[in-house]
Amino acid sequence: MFKLLSNPTFSHDVPVSVPVDGGYETHTMRVRFRVLAVDDLVKHDLARPDGQADYCNAIVESFENLEDDAGKPIAHNDKVKAQMIGTPFVRVALMRAYDAAMFGARIKN
């Protein structure tokens, strides 16, 4: 039987293409997402940077397994969340991962 959850959330590993000299490195972070209703999803203008930021703030509940430059764990808080969502390549990875989780793999032409 299908359970209708009042506030569904889920965690996924999110690959992030981090720019480095001469190319990219793929890093993985664990993100706890919120499932938004379609009516809430369409409120965000993803063509605008502020709309993307609002969207990411709405879909991301928390970041897990983050480290600083020295490899020390970083606890999730509002400042960390803002810094992560303010980083362009992180923002793109979040939107892609959420889209893939909600709508599945795209059909190839």
Accessible surface in RSA format (square Angstrom, percent):
REM  Atomic radii and reference values for relative SASA: ProtOr
REM  Chains: A
REM  Algorithm: Lee & Richards
REM  Probe-radius: 1.40
REM  Slices: 20
REM RES _ NUM      All-atoms   Total-Side   Main-Chain    Non-polar    All polar
REM                ABS   REL    ABS   REL    ABS   REL    ABS   REL    ABS   REL
RES MET A   1   233.69 121.0 148.05  98.0  85.64 203.9 124.00 105.4 109.68 145.3
RES PHE A   2   176.65  88.4 148.07  91.7  28.58  74.4 153.95  93.3  22.70  65.0
RES LYS A   3   160.92  78.5 147.25  90.3  13.67  32.5  94.53  85.1  66.39  70.7
RES LEU A   4   164.99  91.9 134.68  96.4  30.31  76.2 134.82  94.7  30.17  81.2
RES LEU A   5   104.19  58.0  90.98  65.1  13.21  33.2  92.69  65.1  11.50  31.0
RES SER A   6   108.23  91.5  71.26  95.1  36.97  85.2  54.30 115.6  53.93  75.5
RES ASN A   7   127.22  87.7 106.26 102.7  20.97  50.5  33.70  81.1  93.52  90.4
RES PRO A   8    38.39  28.0  34.33  31.3   4.05  14.7  36.67  30.3   1.72  10.7
RES THR A   9    44.80  31.9  22.80  23.1  21.99  52.4  10.37  13.9  34.42  52.0
RES PHE A  10    38.34  19.2  34.69  21.5   3.65   9.5  38.34  23.2   0.00   0.0
RES SER A  11    23.37  19.7   9.33  12.5  14.04  32.3   6.97  14.8  16.40  23.0
RES HIS A  12    75.60  41.3  73.25  50.9   2.35   6.0  38.81  40.0  36.79  42.8
RES ASP A  13    84.47  59.2  65.47  65.2  19.00  44.9  18.45  43.4  66.02  65.8
RES VAL A  14     0.11   0.1   0.11   0.1   0.00   0.0   0.11   0.1   0.00   0.0
RES PRO A  15    83.31  60.7  75.33  68.7   7.98  29.0  75.61  62.4   7.70  47.8
RES VAL A  16     6.75   4.4   6.75   6.1   0.00   0.0   6.75   5.9   0.00   0.0
RES SER A  17    61.75  52.2  54.56  72.8   7.19  16.6  21.46  45.7  40.29  56.4
RES VAL A  18    32.06  21.1  32.06  29.0   0.00   0.0  32.06  27.9   0.00   0.0
RES PRO A  19    71.31  52.0  54.28  49.5  17.03  61.9  54.57  45.1  16.74 104.1
RES VAL A  20    60.35  39.7  41.23  37.3  19.12  46.1  52.22  45.4   8.12  22.0
RES ASP A  21   153.64 107.6 123.17 122.6  30.47  72.0  44.55 104.8 109.09 108.8
RES GLY A  22    93.78 115.6   0.00   N/A  93.78 115.6  45.56 125.0  48.22 108.0
RES GLY A  23    31.05  38.3   0.00   N/A  31.05  38.3  23.99  65.8   7.06  15.8
RES TYR A  24   157.87  73.7 126.21  71.8  31.66  82.4  77.89  58.5  79.98  98.6
RES GLU A  25    89.63  51.5  84.00  63.5   5.63  13.4  30.94  59.8  58.69  47.9
RES THR A  26    98.02  69.7  65.68  66.6  32.34  77.1  38.45  51.6  59.57  90.1
RES HIS A  27    89.51  48.9  83.24  57.9   6.27  16.0  61.57  63.5  27.94  32.5
RES THR A  28    81.11  57.7  55.00  55.8  26.11  62.2  32.96  44.3  48.15  72.8
RES MET A  29    10.50   5.4  10.37   6.9   0.13   0.3   7.88   6.7   2.62   3.5
RES ARG A  30    83.35  35.0  83.35  42.5   0.00   0.0  21.79  29.8  61.57  37.3
RES VAL A  31     0.00   0.0   0.00   0.0   0.00   0.0   0.00   0.0   0.00   0.0
RES ARG A  32    72.66  30.5  72.66  37.0   0.00   0.0  16.08  22.0  56.58  34.3
RES PHE A  33     0.00   0.0   0.00   0.0   0.00   0.0   0.00   0.0   0.00   0.0
RES ARG A  34    80.77  33.9  80.77  41.2   0.00   0.0  30.83  42.1  49.94  30.3
RES VAL A  35    54.61  35.9  39.45  35.7  15.17  36.5  39.45  34.3  15.17  41.1
RES LEU A  36    29.05  16.2  20.75  14.8   8.29  20.8  22.32  15.7   6.72  18.1
RES ALA A  37    62.76  57.7  45.94  70.9  16.82  38.3  57.32  80.7   5.43  14.4
RES VAL A  38   104.21  68.6 100.91  91.4   3.30   7.9 100.91  87.7   3.30   8.9
RES ASP A  39   107.76  75.5 104.59 104.1   3.16   7.5  26.34  62.0  81.42  81.2
RES ASP A  40    53.58  37.5  53.46  53.2   0.12   0.3  10.26  24.2  43.32  43.2
RES LEU A  41    28.90  16.1  21.55  15.4   7.34  18.5  21.65  15.2   7.25  19.5
RES VAL A  42   112.99  74.3  82.12  74.3  30.87  74.4  89.57  77.8  23.42  63.5
RES LYS A  43   152.04  74.2 114.02  70.0  38.02  90.5  79.64  71.7  72.41  77.1
RES HIS A  44    40.60  22.2  25.89  18.0  14.71  37.6  19.89  20.5  20.71  24.1
RES ASP A  45    71.57  50.1  61.94  61.6   9.63  22.8  35.89  84.5  35.68  35.6
RES LEU A  46    78.46  43.7  67.07  48.0  11.39  28.6  67.72  47.6  10.74  28.9
RES ALA A  47    93.74  86.2  54.54  84.2  39.20  89.2  65.01  91.6  28.72  76.1
RES ARG A  48   129.82  54.5 129.55  66.0   0.26   0.6  33.60  45.9  96.22  58.3
RES PRO A  49    97.22  70.9  96.20  87.7   1.02   3.7  96.74  79.9   0.48   3.0
RES ASP A  50    77.61  54.4  70.87  70.5   6.74  15.9  42.61 100.3  34.99  34.9
RES GLY A  51     8.12  10.0   0.00   N/A   8.12  10.0   8.09  22.2   0.03   0.1
RES GLN A  52    41.89  23.4  41.89  30.6   0.00   0.0   0.00   0.0  41.89  31.8
RES ALA A  53    22.62  20.8  22.62  34.9   0.00   0.0  22.62  31.9   0.00   0.0
RES ASP A  54    82.42  57.7  77.10  76.7   5.32  12.6  15.41  36.3  67.02  66.8
RES TYR A  55    14.95   7.0  14.95   8.5   0.00   0.0   4.74   3.6  10.20  12.6
RES CYS A  56     0.00   0.0   0.00   0.0   0.00   0.0   0.00   0.0   0.00   0.0
RES ASN A  57    64.16  44.2  59.62  57.6   4.54  10.9  21.85  52.6  42.31  40.9
RES ALA A  58    28.34  26.1  17.40  26.9  10.94  24.9  27.28  38.4   1.06   2.8
RES ILE A  59     0.00   0.0   0.00   0.0   0.00   0.0   0.00   0.0   0.00   0.0
RES VAL A  60     0.00   0.0   0.00   0.0   0.00   0.0   0.00   0.0   0.00   0.0
RES GLU A  61    65.39  37.5  57.02  43.1   8.37  19.9  17.89  34.6  47.50  38.8
RES SER A  62    23.24  19.6  23.24  31.0   0.00   0.0  14.40  30.7   8.84  12.4
RES PHE A  63     6.63   3.3   0.00   0.0   6.63  17.2   0.00   0.0   6.63  19.0
RES GLU A  64    59.62  34.2  53.24  40.3   6.38  15.2  34.70  67.1  24.92  20.3
RES ASN A  65   105.33  72.6  66.41  64.2  38.92  93.7  48.05 115.6  57.28  55.4
RES LEU A  66    20.65  11.5  17.36  12.4   3.29   8.3  18.34  12.9   2.31   6.2
RES GLU A  67   117.16  67.3  91.39  69.1  25.77  61.4  19.81  38.3  97.35  79.5
RES ASP A  68    60.50  42.4  47.02  46.8  13.48  31.9  27.68  65.2  32.82  32.7
RES ASP A  69   163.97 114.9 122.62 122.0  41.35  97.8  46.68 109.9 117.28 117.0
RES ALA A  70    83.34  76.6  42.64  65.8  40.71  92.6  55.25  77.8  28.09  74.4
RES GLY A  71    37.71  46.5   0.00   N/A  37.71  46.5  19.64  53.9  18.07  40.5
RES LYS A  72   135.32  66.0 134.12  82.3   1.21   2.9  78.18  70.4  57.14  60.9
RES PRO A  73   120.78  88.0  99.52  90.7  21.26  77.3  99.58  82.2  21.19 131.7
RES ILE A  74    62.35  35.5  47.98  35.7  14.36  34.6  51.70  37.2  10.65  28.9
RES ALA A  75    80.70  74.2  62.65  96.7  18.04  41.0  72.29 101.8   8.41  22.3
RES HIS A  76    61.15  33.4  34.67  24.1  26.48  67.7  29.36  30.3  31.78  37.0
RES ASN A  77    73.23  50.5  66.37  64.1   6.85  16.5  36.72  88.4  36.50  35.3
RES ASP A  78   122.36  85.7 114.15 113.6   8.21  19.4  39.09  92.0  83.27  83.0
RES LYS A  79   168.76  82.3 158.58  97.3  10.18  24.2 108.19  97.4  60.57  64.5
RES VAL A  80    20.35  13.4  20.28  18.4   0.07   0.2  20.35  17.7   0.00   0.0
RES LYS A  81    23.50  11.5  23.50  14.4   0.00   0.0   8.64   7.8  14.86  15.8
RES ALA A  82    64.05  58.9  50.94  78.6  13.11  29.8  55.86  78.7   8.19  21.7
RES GLN A  83   126.52  70.7 114.56  83.7  11.96  28.5  40.07  85.3  86.45  65.6
RES MET A  84    32.95  17.1  32.86  21.7   0.09   0.2   8.67   7.4  24.28  32.2
RES ILE A  85     4.12   2.3   4.12   3.1   0.00   0.0   4.12   3.0   0.00   0.0
RES GLY A  86    49.57  61.1   0.00   N/A  49.57  61.1  24.51  67.3  25.06  56.1
RES THR A  87    36.06  25.6  33.55  34.0   2.50   6.0  18.86  25.3  17.20  26.0
RES PRO A  88    99.21  72.3  93.81  85.5   5.39  19.6  99.06  81.8   0.15   0.9
RES PHE A  89    67.48  33.8  60.06  37.2   7.42  19.3  64.29  39.0   3.18   9.1
RES VAL A  90     9.78   6.4   9.78   8.9   0.00   0.0   9.78   8.5   0.00   0.0
RES ARG A  91    33.66  14.1  33.66  17.2   0.00   0.0   5.85   8.0  27.80  16.9
RES VAL A  92    61.10  40.2  60.82  55.1   0.28   0.7  60.95  53.0   0.15   0.4
RES ALA A  93     8.64   7.9   3.63   5.6   5.01  11.4   7.51  10.6   1.13   3.0
RES LEU A  94     0.00   0.0   0.00   0.0   0.00   0.0   0.00   0.0   0.00   0.0
RES MET A  95    33.79  17.5  30.97  20.5   2.82   6.7  30.14  25.6   3.64   4.8
RES ARG A  96   172.15  72.3 164.08  83.6   8.06  19.2  61.24  83.7 110.90  67.2
RES ALA A  97    15.54  14.3   6.15   9.5   9.39  21.4  14.02  19.7   1.52   4.0
RES TYR A  98     0.00   0.0   0.00   0.0   0.00   0.0   0.00   0.0   0.00   0.0
RES ASP A  99    38.97  27.3  38.89  38.7   0.07   0.2  13.94  32.8  25.03  25.0
RES ALA A 100    55.85  51.3  46.11  71.2   9.74  22.1  48.72  68.6   7.13  18.9
RES ALA A 101    35.37  32.5   2.35   3.6  33.02  75.1  10.04  14.1  25.33  67.1
RES MET A 102    58.72  30.4  30.03  19.9  28.69  68.3  18.28  15.5  40.44  53.6
RES PHE A 103   116.10  58.1  84.16  52.1  31.94  83.1  92.46  56.1  23.64  67.7
RES GLY A 104    36.07  44.5   0.00   N/A  36.07  44.5  30.96  85.0   5.11  11.4
RES ALA A 105   101.02  92.9  64.50  99.5  36.51  83.1  73.66 103.7  27.36  72.5
RES ARG A 106   164.87  69.2 146.04  74.4  18.83  44.8  73.62 100.6  91.25  55.3
RES ILE A 107   168.07  95.6 142.11 105.9  25.96  62.6 147.25 106.0  20.82  56.5
RES LYS A 108   191.77  93.6 165.07 101.3  26.70  63.6 113.52 102.2  78.25  83.4
RES ASN A 109   199.51 137.6 125.14 120.9  74.37 179.1  67.79 163.2 131.71 127.3
END  Absolute sums over single chains surface
CHAIN  1 A     7888.7       6283.8       1604.9       4463.5       3425.2
END  Absolute sums over all chains
TOTAL          7888.7       6283.8       1604.9       4463.5       3425.2
